[in-house]
Amino acid sequence: MSERPIRIIVEVSGGVVRSIHSDSDSISIDVLDYDNMGCAKDDPGAREEYEYYLKLEEEAKTLGVKEAL
């Protein structure tokens, strides 16, 4: 029985994430980029992307507080 992968959501706003490293392949990583989200919000052709960011933003709120500064 395999365990559920560790869930990581990286939030970016006005910055750059260069990489994410792990010693495990049992992780799931998504990047919530607020700059891209803002652009997608105003682009009718990027509605699906914007909805993805909204969903990711809501999911980030449910994961618990494990922030690195």
C-alpha positions as CSV (number, residue, x, y, z in Angstrom):
1,M,0.0,0.0,0.0
2,S,1.6,3.3,-1.1
3,E,1.2,6.4,1.1
4,R,-0.2,9.6,-0.2
5,P,2.5,11.9,-1.6
6,I,3.6,14.9,0.4
7,R,1.8,18.0,-0.9
8,I,3.8,21.2,-1.4
9,I,2.4,24.5,-2.8
10,V,5.0,27.1,-3.4
11,E,3.6,30.7,-3.3
12,V,5.4,33.3,-5.4
13,S,4.6,37.0,-5.6
14,G,7.1,39.4,-7.2
15,G,9.9,37.0,-7.0
16,V,11.6,34.0,-8.5
17,V,11.7,30.4,-7.3
18,R,14.8,28.9,-8.9
19,S,14.3,25.3,-7.8
20,I,12.9,22.8,-5.4
21,H,14.9,19.8,-4.3
22,S,13.8,16.7,-2.5
23,D,15.3,13.4,-1.4
24,S,12.0,11.7,-2.1
25,D,10.0,11.1,-5.3
26,S,6.8,10.8,-3.2
27,I,5.9,14.5,-3.4
28,S,3.5,16.6,-5.4
29,I,4.6,20.2,-6.1
30,D,2.5,23.1,-7.5
31,V,3.5,26.8,-7.9
32,L,1.0,29.4,-7.0
33,D,2.4,32.4,-8.9
34,Y,0.3,35.5,-8.0
35,D,1.9,37.5,-10.8
36,N,0.8,35.0,-13.4
37,M,-2.6,34.7,-11.7
38,G,-3.1,38.5,-12.1
39,C,-2.3,38.3,-15.8
40,A,-4.6,35.3,-16.3
41,K,-7.4,37.1,-14.5
42,D,-7.5,39.9,-17.1
43,D,-7.1,37.5,-20.1
44,P,-10.3,36.0,-21.4
45,G,-8.2,33.3,-23.1
46,A,-6.6,32.2,-19.9
47,R,-9.8,31.5,-17.9
48,E,-8.8,27.9,-17.3
49,E,-5.4,29.0,-15.9
50,Y,-7.0,31.6,-13.6
51,E,-9.4,29.0,-12.3
52,Y,-6.5,26.6,-11.6
53,Y,-4.8,29.3,-9.5
54,L,-8.0,30.1,-7.6
55,K,-8.4,26.4,-6.8
56,L,-4.7,26.1,-5.8
57,E,-5.1,29.2,-3.6
58,E,-8.0,27.6,-1.7
59,E,-6.2,24.3,-1.4
60,A,-3.2,26.1,0.1
61,K,-5.4,27.4,2.9
62,T,-6.4,23.8,3.9
63,L,-2.9,22.3,4.0
64,G,-2.1,23.8,7.4
65,V,0.6,26.3,8.4
66,K,4.0,25.1,7.5
67,E,5.7,28.2,6.1
68,A,9.4,28.7,5.6
69,L,10.7,32.3,5.7
